[in-house]
Amino acid sequence: MDNWNYNNETKTSLAKKLSHLRISRNLMIQCLEVYYFLETDKLQAIYDNLTANQKKALQGRALKEIIDFKKD
């Protein structure tokens, strides 16, 4: 993650989409670096296994946004 930058247009547009959640920079980078590279079906499986409270938490909401982004 040391080479993090906004030169990737897809990551930039996803970061803009996630910014309305007002997540921290660290969580934003984590979401972009980890979830961005996983396949949509694996992300959906992770999301489906979250509890209701985890889905409401910032990381769960960010995961849902990434899944929706990747589906579009």
N, C-alpha and C positions, 0 to 999 in steps of 0.2 A: 504494500500500500504506500510505500515511500514515493513511488512514481505517480501518485494520483494527480490527475489534471483534467481539465475540461475540454481536451482536444477531440474527444469522441462525441460526435453530435447526438448519437442515440442516448448515451449516458447523460448528456446535458439536458436533453428534453425530458428524460425520466426524472432527473434531479429537480427540474422545474415543476414537474407534476407532483413530486413528493414534497416539495417545499410548502405546500398549503397545509400539510400536517404539522408543520413547525417542529420537526424532529431535530435533534442535535446533529452537529456535523459528524461526530463519530458514528452515530447510528445511520446517518445518510451514507457514509462511506461503506460501512458494513453491509448495508442493504444492497448498494450498487455493486460491490465487489463479490459478495457471496451469492445473492439471489439472482443477479443479472446473468450469470453463467449457467445456472441450473435450467433444465428443461421445464416447460410449463407444467407437464403432468406431475413431475416431482415436486414442484412448488405447490401445486394444488393439493397433493397428498399431505405435504407438511401443514398447509393451512387447514385442511379438513381434520387433522389430528389435534389442533389447538383447542383449548377449552374456550368457553364463551368469553371469559375474562381476558384470556390471551389474545383473542381476536379483537377485543376492544382496545387493547394496549397499543401504543404507538408502533411497535415492531409488527404486530399482527395486521394493523391497518396499512402499514407500509408494504407488507407482503402482499396484501390483497390488491393494492394499487399496482404493484409490479406485475402480478398475474394478469390483471386487466390490461395493462400496457402491452404485455407480450402477446396477449390474445388479439389485440388490434394490430 
